[in-house]
């Protein structure tokens, strides 16, 4: 079963801010970006979205274009960065960043979710959709997409860059 993951469009937040589960709205260029994403899709799919507004807006935009309902699934929300949320990356204590880098999969110096926890949450959520008779399109976040693509106990896909509105199809 092919699953298509789409990262939300640009968020309305300054560059350099750590945000994960924070409910940040879309940037002013939303419609242009959303139309560009929709233009790349084929009709006839089940549409799933993270519960965060930056994903829901894209999902509903696409749903309106393709006349399809949107299913909200909280499990596809971004990683919880705990007390790092809405903090400039430059203001996060170096020792916390180092602790995270030294055990990227399991460390939680921010008090939120570990990468390992995120990956397990996403694998469980994806498993619920693999038997769908129709193609699946999920509007979600960069961290979620990286978690979905990761294999084994490595952080290999977490180093990749996933752009706003980027579309990635894969078989889980």
N, C-alpha and C positions, 0 to 999 in steps of 0.2 A: 504494500500500500504506500503510495507516494503521498507525503505530507508536505505542504508548502508553508513555510514560515516567513512572515513579513515583519520587519522591524517598523515600528511606528514612524511617523514623519517627525520632523524637527520639533523639539520641545522649546517652550518659551522660557528659557532659563539662560543665564550667563554661562559662557564657556568656563570650564575649570571647576565647576561645582559638582560635588558628589551627590548624585540623586539616584535612587533605586526605586524603592516602593513609594516614595513621595508622589503625590498625585499632581503632577505638573501638567499644565495645559499645553496645547499645540502652539507653534509659532505662527505669526501673521501670514506666512507663505503656505499655510496648510492646504488650501484648495488646489493650488498649482501642483504641490507635491502629491496630494491624494489622487488627483486625476491622472498623474503620470504613473502611479502604482496601478490604479484600476485599468489603465490602458494595456498593461502587460498580462492581465488575467484572462482566462477563458471562462465562459459561463458554466453553470452547473457544478456547484461545490457546496459543501457544508462550511459555514463561516463561524469561527470561534474567535473570541477576543479576551484578552486580559481585562480585568475590571478597571484598570486605571484609565483616566479620561483621555490621555494621549493615544491610547489604543482604541478605545471605544469610538472616538470620533472618526478615526480612519475606517474602522469596521462598519459603522453605520453609513458612512459615505459610500463605501463599496457595496454594502447591502442594498442601498437605494438604487445604485446604478444597475445591479444585477437582479434586483427584485428578490432578494433572499434574506431570511431572518438571521439575526446575530445571536449566538449563544455565548453568554458571558461565563467564563471559567476562571475563578480567582487563582487557580493553580498556575496560570500562565503570567502572573504578575512578576515584576522584576525582583531581583534579590533585595533582601532587607539589609541595608547598611547600618542599621542601629543608630548609634549616636553620631555617625559620620554623615547622616542624611542632611542635605542642604548646606553642607560645610564646604568651603573651598578646599580642593585637594592640597593646596599649599599650606593650609592651616591645620591639617591633620598631623598630630605628633609623629615625627620620623620613626620613633621606636614602635609605634603601632603599625605603621606601613611596613617596617622591616619584619615585625612579627608575622604579619599577613603574608609577606613575600616568602618567608622562610618555611611556612607550612600552608601554602596557598589553598590546598583542598580543605583543610580542617580548621585552620585558625579563625577565630572570631573576635579580634581585638576591639571591634566596634560594638560588640554586644548583640549584633543582629544574626543573620543567617550565614553559615559557612557555604563555600562553593560546593562542598560535598552534599550538604543538605539541599541546596538549590538543585543540583543535578539529580538527586533522588526524587525530589518533588516533580521535576519535569519528566523524568522517565516514567513515573507512575501515571502522570496525566496523559502522556502520549499513548501509553498502553491502552487506555480507555477508548482511543479513537482508531486504533489500527485495524479493527474489523469493520469499519464503516464501509457500506457499499458505494458511497460517493466520495469523490476526492475531498480532502480536508485542507482548508486554508486557515491558518492561525495568525492573528495580528498580535504581536507580542514585543519583546524587548531584546536588546543585544545580549545581555547576560543569559536570558532564557534560550536564545538561539545557540549560543556557545555551549550551554549545558546540554542541549538536545544533540548537538553534533559530537560531543566528547565521548570518548570510548575508554574503557579501562579505568585505571586509577591515576590518570595523568591530567595535566592542565593544558594539553596541547592546543585545543581550540580556543582556549581563553585568551591566547595572545593575539588572535586574529582581530581585524577591525571589521565591524559590520555597520555599514552606513545607514542613515535614515532612509526609510522606504525601500531598503534592500530586500530582495526576494530570494529565498534559498529553498529549493526543493530537495528532499532526501527521503530515504526509506529507513525508518527506525529499526 
